[in-house]
Amino acid sequence: MSHDTVGVAVAQFAPAASREGNLADIDATTRTAVSRGARVVVFPEYSSYFVDPFDDSLAQNAEDLDGPFVSALTTLAAELDVIVVAGLLERADDGRRVRNTVVAVGADGIRAVYRKLHLYDAFGQRESDWVEPGEISPPQTFDAHGLRFGLMTCYDLRFPEVARTLADAGVEVALVPAEWVRGPLKEHHWRTLVQARAIENTFFVAAADHPPPLGVGHSMIVDPQGVALAQVGTATDVAVAHIDPDAIARVRRVNPALALRRFRVTPR
């Protein structure tokens, strides 16, 4: 392992209806990831609080960005010299719904904030009944260890434009907290879409899911050619890949798809 590589971890665990319990799991799992060489650790969507099916407790357990969840992540990041990326329930404007938010937190506090654009109103689910969609805004990115990271969330994987806007912003590693709901062919969709977003943008993708029975598991880190460098099966565990920052340039010399494209992404 080269000293120039950057350890990126996906942490697969099952958030529950206990903010304190979830923080304890995040603390223990981050320490495991760091012991395996991680400098950036990605946790799933809804890491601060999760209940199935959704109910009014979502709003009751939502927090502001300066609340106890982000504060605890900042303390942990400072102690371990690591960047923690995790999904949380953020308070929304109307007091009834919440925001499905992802934060990237370092020792100095919040590095980036992303609010989920595409809500999961599909496969019999209605996330928008409980969650306020994020506003279209510039890509949320942060630089660390010689790499540019960008944020997106779960169902966004089905919309290639989201990942493409990250690529246009110079992102080299897309970080994807998720709660990919189980169902027929859903494991296949998950693996295919994570790999497709990496291949078409010639960048790395690190995607962290909930384990079964609610998620599909299979959290993974995929390289710019779509090869899974490290992955978790269906257990609660951490997978770490040691990313070579020069890999993207090597791949793009051979496969200059981004430079050759003739269309741009525009919002609607």
Backbone bond lengths (Angstrom), bond angles and torsions (degrees), N, CA, C in turn:
res aa  C-N    CA-C-N  psi(-1)  N-CA   C-N-CA  omega(-1)  CA-C   N-CA-C  phi
1 M - - - 1.458 - - 1.518 109.75 -
2 S 1.341 115.87 122.36 1.448 121.14 -179.09 1.525 110.68 -69.74
3 H 1.338 116.27 146.40 1.456 119.52 176.92 1.515 110.87 -70.31
4 D 1.342 117.97 -12.42 1.457 121.94 -179.77 1.524 112.41 -86.93
5 T 1.321 119.08 -7.67 1.452 120.37 179.56 1.525 110.49 -78.35
6 V 1.334 114.83 161.97 1.463 121.70 -178.88 1.522 108.24 -121.13
7 G 1.319 116.74 123.01 1.459 120.81 179.25 1.517 111.35 -77.27
8 V 1.331 115.97 119.28 1.463 122.46 177.01 1.526 107.74 -119.35
9 A 1.323 116.42 129.37 1.462 121.28 -176.24 1.518 111.00 -116.32
10 V 1.340 115.60 144.93 1.458 121.70 165.65 1.521 106.86 -109.28
11 A 1.329 116.00 127.79 1.461 121.96 -176.03 1.524 108.45 -110.20
12 Q 1.314 116.60 111.86 1.457 122.22 -177.31 1.529 109.79 -98.73
13 F 1.342 115.30 114.81 1.466 119.38 175.76 1.519 108.47 -149.15
14 A 1.329 116.35 169.05 1.463 121.90 -176.03 1.523 110.01 -106.73
15 P 1.330 118.92 94.42 1.460 119.92 176.53 1.527 110.40 -58.75
16 A 1.323 115.89 145.60 1.456 121.72 -176.67 1.519 110.34 -124.20
17 A 1.323 116.16 -174.90 1.456 121.78 -179.73 1.527 110.53 -84.86
18 S 1.324 115.70 49.51 1.463 122.34 178.86 1.514 108.40 -148.03
19 R 1.316 116.56 106.93 1.464 119.32 179.83 1.525 111.43 -63.04
20 E 1.322 116.53 -39.52 1.464 119.40 -179.67 1.531 110.93 -67.34
21 G 1.333 116.19 -43.06 1.460 119.62 179.22 1.510 112.29 -63.86
22 N 1.330 117.01 -39.64 1.462 120.36 178.97 1.525 111.33 -64.82
23 L 1.321 116.64 -41.46 1.464 119.35 177.95 1.525 111.35 -64.28
24 A 1.328 116.94 -37.03 1.465 119.49 177.36 1.521 110.88 -64.26
25 D 1.333 116.79 -40.33 1.474 120.30 177.64 1.527 110.95 -65.97
26 I 1.331 116.50 -40.77 1.467 120.10 179.16 1.523 110.45 -63.52
27 D 1.320 116.44 -42.57 1.469 120.90 178.94 1.524 110.44 -59.36
28 A 1.330 117.40 -51.63 1.468 120.91 -177.84 1.520 111.54 -64.20
29 T 1.316 116.76 -41.38 1.469 120.46 -177.15 1.518 111.40 -69.87
30 T 1.336 116.98 -37.65 1.464 119.82 177.29 1.524 110.56 -62.33
31 R 1.313 116.42 -40.85 1.468 119.72 178.29 1.534 111.02 -63.03
32 T 1.319 116.83 -39.01 1.465 119.68 175.89 1.522 110.60 -62.93
33 A 1.335 116.33 -45.20 1.464 120.29 -179.22 1.526 111.65 -61.23
34 V 1.331 116.46 -43.72 1.469 120.58 179.89 1.525 110.28 -64.41
35 S 1.331 117.06 -37.81 1.466 119.87 178.70 1.527 111.53 -64.11
36 R 1.332 116.56 -20.89 1.463 121.61 178.46 1.526 112.26 -97.75
37 G 1.327 116.57 7.84 1.454 120.70 173.55 1.508 116.16 100.86
38 A 1.326 118.95 10.70 1.458 121.22 -177.64 1.525 111.64 -76.70
39 R 1.339 115.33 140.04 1.468 122.21 172.22 1.532 110.89 -110.89
40 V 1.334 115.80 -19.86 1.465 123.08 176.37 1.523 106.86 -132.87
41 V 1.341 117.19 129.82 1.460 121.26 -177.46 1.525 108.66 -124.00
42 V 1.323 117.02 126.15 1.458 123.13 -177.29 1.525 109.70 -108.18
43 F 1.332 115.86 122.46 1.457 122.53 177.10 1.532 109.96 -104.50
44 P 1.335 117.79 168.00 1.465 119.99 -176.41 1.522 114.17 -71.60
45 E 1.303 113.95 173.19 1.453 124.82 168.07 1.538 108.65 -62.08
46 Y 1.321 116.46 149.73 1.468 122.13 177.59 1.535 112.48 58.61
47 S 1.327 117.63 35.02 1.459 120.03 -178.40 1.529 113.13 -69.12
48 S 1.328 117.94 -24.93 1.462 119.51 -177.66 1.520 112.16 -77.37
49 Y 1.341 116.71 -32.59 1.458 120.82 -177.19 1.523 108.24 -166.50
50 F 1.337 115.81 136.51 1.471 119.07 179.09 1.516 109.65 -151.04
51 V 1.309 115.46 137.20 1.461 121.79 175.86 1.530 107.98 -142.15
52 D 1.315 116.33 142.16 1.462 121.28 179.35 1.527 109.16 -130.69
53 P 1.366 117.85 122.67 1.457 126.79 -0.34 1.531 111.44 -75.75
54 F 1.335 115.29 165.23 1.451 119.67 177.62 1.531 110.71 -60.54
55 D 1.335 114.70 148.26 1.461 119.92 176.35 1.528 108.58 -151.94
56 D 1.327 115.89 -171.38 1.468 120.36 -175.52 1.520 112.98 -65.87
57 S 1.330 117.32 -13.61 1.470 119.00 179.41 1.522 111.74 -67.01
58 L 1.340 118.24 -18.63 1.471 119.46 176.45 1.518 110.30 -57.94
59 A 1.324 116.34 -54.18 1.466 120.29 -178.80 1.522 111.32 -64.07
60 Q 1.330 116.65 -34.60 1.462 120.73 -179.43 1.529 112.02 -67.36
61 N 1.331 116.67 -23.54 1.467 121.05 -177.93 1.527 112.88 -110.24
62 A 1.332 116.77 10.29 1.462 120.35 176.05 1.527 109.96 -76.36
63 E 1.327 115.94 152.79 1.461 121.48 -177.18 1.524 110.19 -132.15
64 D 1.307 115.82 164.35 1.456 121.08 168.55 1.527 109.39 -83.11
65 L 1.308 116.04 166.74 1.466 119.62 -178.74 1.524 112.78 -68.00
66 D 1.311 117.06 -18.18 1.468 119.60 175.37 1.526 111.40 -99.96
67 G 1.342 116.47 20.26 1.447 121.73 -178.42 1.515 113.56 -84.74
68 P 1.330 116.94 -173.02 1.464 121.52 -173.36 1.519 114.93 -65.24
69 F 1.340 118.36 -30.96 1.462 119.39 -178.75 1.525 111.02 -65.77
70 V 1.322 116.85 -53.63 1.463 120.20 -179.46 1.524 110.55 -65.30
71 S 1.313 117.04 -35.91 1.472 120.38 177.15 1.526 110.92 -60.78
72 A 1.332 116.70 -43.30 1.465 119.94 179.33 1.526 110.80 -65.95
73 L 1.335 117.36 -38.83 1.464 119.85 177.58 1.524 110.74 -63.43
74 T 1.324 117.11 -39.51 1.459 120.80 179.91 1.527 111.05 -64.10
75 T 1.310 116.52 -43.16 1.469 120.88 177.91 1.522 111.09 -61.50
76 L 1.320 115.82 -43.04 1.467 120.88 179.14 1.521 110.91 -65.24
77 A 1.333 116.56 -44.50 1.461 120.96 -179.61 1.527 110.91 -61.80
78 A 1.331 116.33 -40.09 1.465 120.08 -179.81 1.524 110.89 -67.31
79 E 1.312 117.28 -42.12 1.462 120.66 -178.77 1.525 111.84 -64.05
80 L 1.349 116.55 -40.58 1.461 120.69 -172.57 1.530 113.38 -101.05
81 D 1.344 117.55 -1.07 1.464 121.96 -178.24 1.528 110.03 54.04
82 V 1.324 115.33 56.68 1.456 121.89 -176.08 1.525 108.07 -140.68
83 I 1.319 116.85 158.83 1.455 121.80 172.70 1.526 107.62 -104.54
84 V 1.330 115.75 128.07 1.459 121.86 -179.43 1.526 108.53 -110.37
85 V 1.333 115.55 130.23 1.461 122.34 178.07 1.519 107.41 -118.19
86 A 1.334 117.36 126.40 1.462 119.83 -175.73 1.522 110.48 -155.04
87 G 1.326 114.43 153.26 1.454 120.54 175.88 1.514 111.08 -87.52
88 L 1.339 116.15 144.44 1.455 120.34 176.34 1.512 110.87 -142.14
89 L 1.318 115.80 160.39 1.454 122.32 170.36 1.524 108.11 -84.93
90 E 1.321 115.24 115.06 1.466 120.36 177.92 1.517 109.31 -104.41
91 R 1.321 116.40 141.95 1.462 119.96 176.89 1.525 110.59 -59.30
92 A 1.328 116.04 138.50 1.464 121.84 177.72 1.520 109.75 -104.63
93 D 1.319 116.19 177.39 1.456 120.91 -173.71 1.521 113.49 -73.44
94 D 1.341 117.41 -33.58 1.460 118.65 -171.51 1.530 113.93 -87.63
95 G 1.340 118.32 -5.56 1.445 120.48 177.39 1.516 115.12 78.13
96 R 1.322 117.97 -11.16 1.468 121.28 179.72 1.519 111.27 -103.41
97 R 1.347 115.02 -47.88 1.458 119.22 177.73 1.531 109.94 -91.05
98 V 1.316 115.65 173.86 1.466 121.94 178.26 1.525 108.38 -124.15
99 R 1.324 115.77 172.25 1.453 120.66 170.18 1.527 108.74 -103.87
100 N 1.301 116.33 136.41 1.464 122.51 174.80 1.524 105.67 -90.39
101 T 1.314 115.75 98.42 1.460 122.27 -168.04 1.522 111.08 -116.42
102 V 1.321 116.01 145.08 1.466 122.41 172.57 1.521 107.74 -117.84
103 V 1.328 115.73 133.61 1.459 120.57 176.29 1.519 109.56 -119.45
104 A 1.315 115.67 144.39 1.464 122.86 168.15 1.516 106.32 -109.90
105 V 1.330 116.66 121.53 1.457 122.00 -171.42 1.520 109.91 -124.60
106 G 1.332 116.29 130.17 1.453 122.84 173.92 1.516 110.25 -116.73
107 A 1.312 115.44 -172.83 1.465 120.36 -179.87 1.527 111.89 -60.46
108 D 1.331 116.71 -27.08 1.461 121.97 -178.53 1.521 112.83 -92.08
109 G 1.334 117.39 6.87 1.453 120.54 179.71 1.513 112.40 107.77
110 I 1.329 115.84 -155.29 1.464 121.42 -174.91 1.521 110.80 -70.53
111 R 1.323 116.21 128.60 1.470 122.20 176.17 1.533 111.73 -96.31
112 A 1.330 117.18 -33.82 1.466 121.03 -178.94 1.517 108.25 -158.58
113 V 1.344 115.57 151.02 1.465 122.63 178.18 1.518 107.86 -133.94
114 Y 1.329 116.09 129.33 1.471 120.42 178.41 1.523 109.29 -130.33
115 R 1.328 116.18 130.08 1.460 122.27 177.11 1.526 108.35 -108.21
116 K 1.314 115.23 125.27 1.462 123.10 -170.55 1.530 112.09 -52.21
117 L 1.321 116.04 124.64 1.455 121.56 -178.17 1.526 112.67 -80.87
118 H 1.330 116.16 -47.57 1.464 121.45 -174.50 1.531 109.05 -102.54
119 L 1.311 116.19 110.47 1.458 120.78 -178.68 1.525 110.15 -86.10
120 Y 1.322 114.94 150.79 1.460 122.41 -170.52 1.531 110.70 -82.74
121 D 1.338 114.98 76.00 1.463 121.83 174.83 1.525 107.46 -103.17
122 A 1.312 116.04 68.11 1.461 122.28 -173.61 1.524 109.07 -158.15
123 F 1.320 115.33 164.80 1.470 121.16 177.86 1.530 111.44 51.67
124 G 1.342 115.72 37.84 1.455 120.67 177.17 1.508 115.00 81.45
125 Q 1.328 118.82 5.22 1.469 122.83 -178.51 1.529 110.09 -104.42
126 R 1.346 116.63 155.97 1.460 122.11 178.55 1.527 109.24 -137.49
127 E 1.335 115.88 74.05 1.455 119.60 179.50 1.524 111.62 -61.35
128 S 1.324 116.95 -32.17 1.462 119.87 -175.62 1.524 112.70 -68.66
129 D 1.337 118.75 -14.57 1.462 120.11 173.86 1.528 111.26 -66.79
130 W 1.332 116.38 -22.35 1.457 121.08 -173.66 1.531 113.26 -120.62
131 V 1.330 116.12 -16.20 1.465 120.66 -171.23 1.524 110.02 -126.33
132 E 1.304 115.39 136.93 1.458 122.68 176.28 1.521 109.22 -86.27
133 P 1.336 119.40 126.95 1.468 119.55 -178.37 1.517 111.90 -67.30
134 G 1.331 115.70 148.16 1.447 120.09 176.27 1.519 111.76 -70.88
135 E 1.308 115.75 151.54 1.462 120.30 176.34 1.517 110.03 -80.43
136 I 1.319 116.29 148.35 1.458 120.00 176.06 1.525 108.35 -67.00
137 S 1.304 115.36 125.91 1.461 121.51 -176.39 1.521 108.69 -147.51
138 P 1.314 118.72 171.31 1.470 119.76 177.47 1.525 110.94 -57.89
139 P 1.328 117.54 150.50 1.467 120.92 179.03 1.522 111.11 -53.79
140 Q 1.313 115.04 140.11 1.462 120.43 -179.16 1.530 109.18 -93.22
141 T 1.308 116.10 112.76 1.461 122.26 -174.33 1.524 110.60 -132.86
142 F 1.327 115.11 162.69 1.466 120.98 170.48 1.517 108.00 -152.16
143 D 1.316 115.59 151.74 1.465 121.97 -179.70 1.524 109.37 -104.99
144 A 1.334 115.29 136.62 1.463 120.57 178.20 1.512 109.34 -159.78
145 H 1.314 116.60 136.81 1.464 122.86 173.52 1.531 112.44 56.01
146 G 1.326 115.94 35.54 1.462 120.02 177.02 1.514 115.03 79.96
147 L 1.330 118.17 10.13 1.459 122.40 179.51 1.526 109.78 -128.00
148 R 1.332 115.32 151.68 1.461 120.17 172.17 1.528 108.40 -103.90
149 F 1.329 114.85 125.44 1.457 122.65 -179.71 1.526 109.64 -107.03
150 G 1.334 116.53 149.80 1.458 121.52 177.24 1.511 110.75 -136.66
151 L 1.346 116.03 155.31 1.453 121.91 -173.31 1.530 112.10 -111.59
152 M 1.331 115.34 140.17 1.456 123.75 168.03 1.526 106.84 -151.94
153 T 1.342 117.44 173.41 1.458 119.85 -171.86 1.526 112.15 -136.89
154 C 1.304 117.41 126.19 1.462 126.92 162.76 1.541 114.50 38.32
155 Y 1.342 117.10 -103.49 1.467 122.75 -174.35 1.527 112.15 -58.26
156 D 1.333 117.59 -21.64 1.467 120.73 174.20 1.519 111.77 -55.28
157 L 1.335 118.27 -24.97 1.463 120.64 -179.78 1.523 112.00 -59.48
158 R 1.322 117.64 -27.17 1.463 120.87 -179.37 1.528 112.49 -79.00
159 F 1.327 117.07 -3.23 1.465 122.21 -179.13 1.527 107.93 -120.20
160 P 1.333 117.60 95.07 1.475 119.96 -172.68 1.512 114.31 -60.42
161 E 1.343 116.97 -19.55 1.451 119.38 179.98 1.526 112.42 -62.66
162 V 1.337 116.96 -32.02 1.466 119.29 -178.46 1.518 110.22 -63.40
163 A 1.326 115.99 -49.90 1.465 119.55 178.58 1.530 111.11 -64.19
164 R 1.327 117.50 -34.83 1.466 120.01 -179.56 1.516 111.02 -65.81
165 T 1.340 117.58 -37.10 1.467 118.25 177.18 1.531 110.73 -65.69
166 L 1.327 117.30 -31.90 1.465 119.79 175.23 1.529 110.12 -65.70
167 A 1.334 116.12 -43.96 1.464 119.44 178.56 1.527 110.74 -60.62
168 D 1.335 116.45 -40.48 1.468 120.28 178.71 1.529 111.64 -64.75
169 A 1.322 116.95 -24.39 1.470 121.53 178.73 1.525 111.86 -88.24
170 G 1.318 116.97 7.48 1.454 120.39 176.90 1.507 114.90 85.68
171 V 1.328 117.28 12.49 1.463 120.70 -179.02 1.525 110.46 -67.04
172 E 1.319 115.46 138.21 1.463 122.12 177.76 1.523 113.05 -110.47
173 V 1.340 115.51 -19.61 1.467 120.96 177.24 1.525 108.24 -138.09
174 A 1.342 116.81 113.68 1.456 121.41 175.24 1.526 108.86 -87.48
175 L 1.325 117.00 129.22 1.460 123.05 -178.86 1.521 108.51 -108.34
176 V 1.338 116.45 126.92 1.469 120.89 -168.98 1.530 111.66 -130.10
177 P 1.322 118.94 86.87 1.455 119.58 168.22 1.522 110.11 -65.36
178 A 1.346 116.63 140.43 1.464 119.55 -174.17 1.519 111.37 -148.02
179 E 1.341 114.17 158.71 1.465 123.35 163.26 1.524 104.57 -133.26
180 W 1.343 115.23 79.59 1.470 122.14 -173.06 1.528 107.89 -80.71
181 V 1.327 115.41 103.72 1.457 121.16 -171.38 1.531 110.77 -64.57
182 R 1.331 115.74 135.18 1.460 120.95 179.64 1.525 111.11 -66.43
183 G 1.333 114.95 155.10 1.458 122.03 177.40 1.507 109.43 167.36
184 P 1.334 117.95 176.44 1.470 120.67 -179.81 1.521 111.80 -55.74
185 L 1.301 116.67 125.93 1.471 125.53 176.90 1.525 113.77 67.69
186 K 1.333 118.63 6.04 1.453 119.10 -174.84 1.528 112.56 -68.27
187 E 1.348 118.18 -34.14 1.467 119.35 174.84 1.524 110.47 -61.47
188 H 1.336 115.70 -40.43 1.470 120.44 178.46 1.527 110.49 -63.92
189 H 1.320 116.91 -44.61 1.467 119.97 178.86 1.530 110.49 -60.59
190 W 1.324 116.72 -44.53 1.473 121.73 -178.68 1.524 110.86 -57.64
191 R 1.328 116.37 -55.04 1.471 119.67 -177.23 1.523 111.04 -62.40
192 T 1.336 116.67 -43.12 1.457 120.66 -177.75 1.523 111.51 -63.32
193 L 1.323 117.24 -44.87 1.462 120.26 -176.31 1.522 112.27 -71.34
194 V 1.325 117.58 -40.06 1.462 119.63 176.69 1.530 109.77 -60.32
195 Q 1.318 116.69 -45.53 1.463 119.97 -179.28 1.526 111.72 -69.00
196 A 1.338 117.13 -37.58 1.467 119.91 179.95 1.523 111.23 -64.37
197 R 1.340 117.34 -42.97 1.463 119.84 179.58 1.533 110.48 -61.80
198 A 1.327 117.22 -35.04 1.466 119.99 177.50 1.526 110.87 -69.67
199 I 1.328 117.07 -45.93 1.465 121.56 -175.43 1.521 111.29 -65.12
200 E 1.332 116.94 -47.55 1.464 119.16 -172.79 1.530 112.14 -71.84
201 N 1.331 117.24 -24.26 1.463 120.93 179.57 1.520 112.93 -104.29
202 T 1.319 116.26 -2.15 1.472 123.03 -178.01 1.530 111.33 45.42
203 F 1.356 113.99 49.89 1.450 119.25 171.43 1.529 109.51 -136.96
204 F 1.336 116.43 174.57 1.453 121.74 178.50 1.533 109.62 -81.86
205 V 1.312 116.08 149.28 1.463 122.04 173.55 1.527 108.00 -130.19
206 A 1.326 116.71 128.20 1.458 122.69 174.86 1.519 107.51 -118.44
207 A 1.348 116.59 113.09 1.455 121.91 -172.88 1.529 109.86 -122.01
208 A 1.331 116.66 125.50 1.468 122.38 -176.71 1.520 110.10 -116.25
209 D 1.331 116.25 125.73 1.458 121.70 -175.72 1.523 110.75 -118.18
210 H 1.357 115.42 168.83 1.454 122.16 167.81 1.528 108.14 -76.20
211 P 1.316 118.96 147.69 1.457 120.66 174.10 1.531 110.75 -77.43
212 P 1.338 117.99 167.35 1.457 120.39 171.46 1.533 110.21 -59.37
213 P 1.341 118.50 154.98 1.455 125.55 16.26 1.523 115.37 -90.04
214 L 1.338 119.34 -8.56 1.459 119.72 -177.21 1.523 112.54 -89.59
215 G 1.342 118.16 -42.37 1.456 121.62 176.11 1.517 110.89 -95.58
216 V 1.321 115.68 177.96 1.467 119.42 176.99 1.524 111.53 -93.10
217 G 1.357 116.92 -13.36 1.456 118.09 -174.25 1.512 110.62 74.71
218 H 1.322 116.05 -144.45 1.468 122.64 177.18 1.526 112.40 56.25
219 S 1.333 116.57 39.06 1.463 119.85 172.37 1.522 108.58 -59.51
220 M 1.332 116.94 141.88 1.465 118.63 -172.81 1.518 112.65 -154.43
221 I 1.325 114.02 160.00 1.460 122.93 172.08 1.520 106.49 -120.40
222 V 1.330 115.56 122.88 1.456 122.59 -171.83 1.516 109.38 -117.85
223 D 1.330 116.78 140.28 1.460 120.31 -177.72 1.523 111.22 -88.14
224 P 1.354 119.25 175.41 1.466 121.42 -175.26 1.519 115.26 -65.57
225 Q 1.315 118.08 -5.77 1.461 120.89 173.90 1.533 111.70 -106.54
226 G 1.345 116.22 8.22 1.450 120.23 176.13 1.508 115.01 85.79
227 V 1.325 117.12 11.75 1.460 121.50 -179.24 1.534 109.17 -89.45
228 A 1.323 116.78 128.89 1.455 121.13 177.52 1.525 109.33 -73.83
229 L 1.331 116.13 114.09 1.459 121.35 -179.31 1.520 111.68 -81.63
230 A 1.329 116.25 -33.29 1.464 121.44 179.48 1.513 107.36 -156.45
231 Q 1.333 116.40 144.82 1.452 118.61 -179.48 1.525 110.72 -157.79
232 V 1.328 113.87 159.56 1.455 122.56 175.98 1.519 106.90 -109.00
233 G 1.325 117.19 148.80 1.457 120.26 176.24 1.518 110.36 -82.37
234 T 1.324 117.15 -114.05 1.457 120.91 -178.51 1.527 112.50 -112.84
235 A 1.308 117.04 7.00 1.466 120.87 -178.08 1.527 110.72 -90.96
236 T 1.325 115.25 172.60 1.462 121.53 168.47 1.515 107.22 -83.73
237 D 1.334 116.75 116.01 1.456 119.63 -174.23 1.521 109.76 -167.49
238 V 1.320 115.05 177.50 1.461 123.23 179.16 1.521 108.66 -124.25
239 A 1.328 116.21 135.87 1.467 121.25 172.44 1.521 107.95 -118.99
240 V 1.325 116.95 135.62 1.464 122.38 -178.17 1.522 109.24 -122.15
241 A 1.311 115.94 131.45 1.467 121.96 172.13 1.521 107.79 -117.40
242 H 1.311 116.19 140.45 1.458 121.52 -179.86 1.527 107.63 -101.59
243 I 1.330 114.05 102.41 1.463 122.28 -168.96 1.522 110.88 -84.47
244 D 1.321 114.61 132.01 1.461 122.09 175.56 1.525 108.48 -91.74
245 P 1.328 119.46 112.60 1.466 120.72 -178.48 1.529 113.79 -59.67
246 D 1.327 117.73 -24.54 1.470 120.07 -179.27 1.524 112.96 -79.56
247 A 1.327 117.36 -9.81 1.460 120.67 -175.45 1.526 111.91 -63.09
248 I 1.336 116.81 -37.24 1.462 119.61 -177.68 1.524 111.09 -63.32
249 A 1.310 116.95 -44.94 1.469 120.15 179.12 1.521 111.18 -61.90
250 R 1.326 117.07 -39.62 1.466 119.75 178.81 1.524 111.31 -63.96
251 V 1.333 116.67 -43.27 1.458 120.13 -179.87 1.522 110.55 -66.43
252 R 1.322 117.31 -41.18 1.465 120.12 -176.10 1.523 112.96 -71.84
253 R 1.323 116.85 -21.97 1.469 118.14 173.51 1.522 110.67 -67.14
254 V 1.312 116.61 -35.61 1.460 121.68 -179.26 1.530 111.25 -86.45
255 N 1.316 116.64 -36.18 1.461 122.58 -175.95 1.530 109.12 -125.78
256 P 1.350 117.39 81.46 1.465 120.58 -175.62 1.532 113.05 -85.08
257 A 1.339 117.29 44.85 1.459 120.96 -174.02 1.529 112.47 -59.84
258 L 1.325 117.43 -40.02 1.460 118.98 -179.54 1.526 111.48 -63.15
259 A 1.313 116.89 -39.56 1.467 120.56 -179.05 1.520 111.86 -71.20
260 L 1.330 117.30 -25.91 1.463 121.35 -175.27 1.523 113.79 -91.09
261 R 1.307 118.68 -11.50 1.465 119.93 -175.15 1.534 111.03 -67.46
262 R 1.334 115.21 156.26 1.465 120.72 -174.43 1.530 112.73 -120.32
263 F 1.324 117.17 11.66 1.462 120.83 179.75 1.527 109.20 -131.40
264 R 1.322 115.30 151.76 1.452 123.16 174.84 1.530 109.60 -117.10
265 V 1.334 115.82 162.86 1.458 120.73 178.55 1.522 109.06 -93.77
266 T 1.343 115.96 131.29 1.460 120.08 175.09 1.530 108.52 -128.30
267 P 1.339 118.81 141.01 1.462 120.97 -178.14 1.511 112.01 -73.79
268 R 1.319 115.10 159.79 1.476 119.56 174.04 1.528 109.52 -137.57
